[in-house]
Amino acid sequence: MARVIDYSPQTGAFQPEPMILEAVEITTFRLRGCTVAQFIDANAGVDAWLRRQPGFRSRRIAEQADGSVVDMLVWAAVADGRAAADGLMDELADSPVHDLIDQRTVCWSVSPVRHSIG
């Protein structure tokens, strides 16, 4: 069972959350000068890197009706997702993927899963 320290909006304090089994990382953004298919192809190196990261479970990339992209990753714990995000910016700083994203439109979060079925 993963154990994460999570911020509680109700109490305004950090507290242990022993029942959290997963975390979801959601990044939304717009592409710059490419299609979603081209973006996915350019992610081959990122996908290989993600598979080697502690706590990595899965990744999904979706295109919304307005053309924005949703990149969703599932991690064993919030700490795994945050550590990987830091590592990605360092270890894959030269990845061509970064140039395909309009950085001004990026919205990123890693959140503990509170309910799951399936």
N, C-alpha and C positions, 0 to 999 in steps of 0.2 A: 504494500500500500504506500503510495507516495504521500509525503508529508510536506506541505507548503506553508509558508507564512504569508498570510493574505490580509490585505487592508479591508476592514469592515466599515462601510459607510454608516452603519447604525451606531457604532460606538466611537468612530473616529480613531481607532487604534489598530495596530497590527496584532493578529492573533493566530494561533495554530488552527489549521483546518485539516484534521486527520482523515476525513472521509473523501477527499478529492483524489480521484484516480487518474485524471487526465487534464490536459490544458489544450485550449484551441488558440492558435495564432491566426489572426485574420488581417490581411493587408489588402487594401483597395487602392487602385491607382488607374491612371490613364496611360496608354502607350504613346510613344513618340516615334512616328515614322515607320511603323511596322504593323502587321496583322497579329492577331492572337496566335495563329498557327506558327508564324515566324518567331514570336516570343517563346512559345513552348519549345520549338526546336533549339533556340538559343539557350534554353535552360538545362540541356543535357548535363553539363558540368555541375550545375547547382544541384540537380537531382542526385547525381552520384555522390556529391559532398554531403547532402542531407542524409542519405542512407547510412553514412558512417558516423553520424552524430548520436551521442548518448540520448536515449529517450525518444528518438524519432519514431513515429508510428505511421503517418500517412500524409499525403499531399494531394490537394485538388486545386485545379485552376479553372475558373469559370468566367464567362463573359456575360455581363449584364446587358439588358436591352439598350441602355444608353451608351454602350461601347466600353464602359469601364470594366476593369478586371478585378476579380476577387481571387486571391491566392490564400488558401486555407491549409494550415498544417495542424496535425494533431501530435501532441507531445505527451510523454508520460507525466510530466509535471511542468508547472510554470517556469521553474528555474531552468529546465532543459531548453525551453523555447527562447528564453531571454539570453542564455549563454550562446545558443546557436546564432541568434541574431547578431550578437557582438562578434562572434567568430566569422560570420559571413562577410561582414564589412571589412574585416582584417584579411582573412585568408583568401577571399574572392574579390578583393578590391578591383582587380583588373578584368573581371568578368564583363563580357560585352552586354550582358543582361542589364546592367545598371544604365547604360546609354539608351536603352529602349524604353525606359520608364520616365515619364514626366515627373521628376522628383517633387515638384511643387504640389502634386495631387495625391501624394502618398499619405495614407492613414493606416497606422499599424497598432495592433494591440495583441497581448497575450493574456488570456483570461482562464481562470479555473473552470472546469466543467462542473456544473451543479446538478445536472440531470442528463441521463443518457439511456436510450433504448436501442435495441438492435445490434 
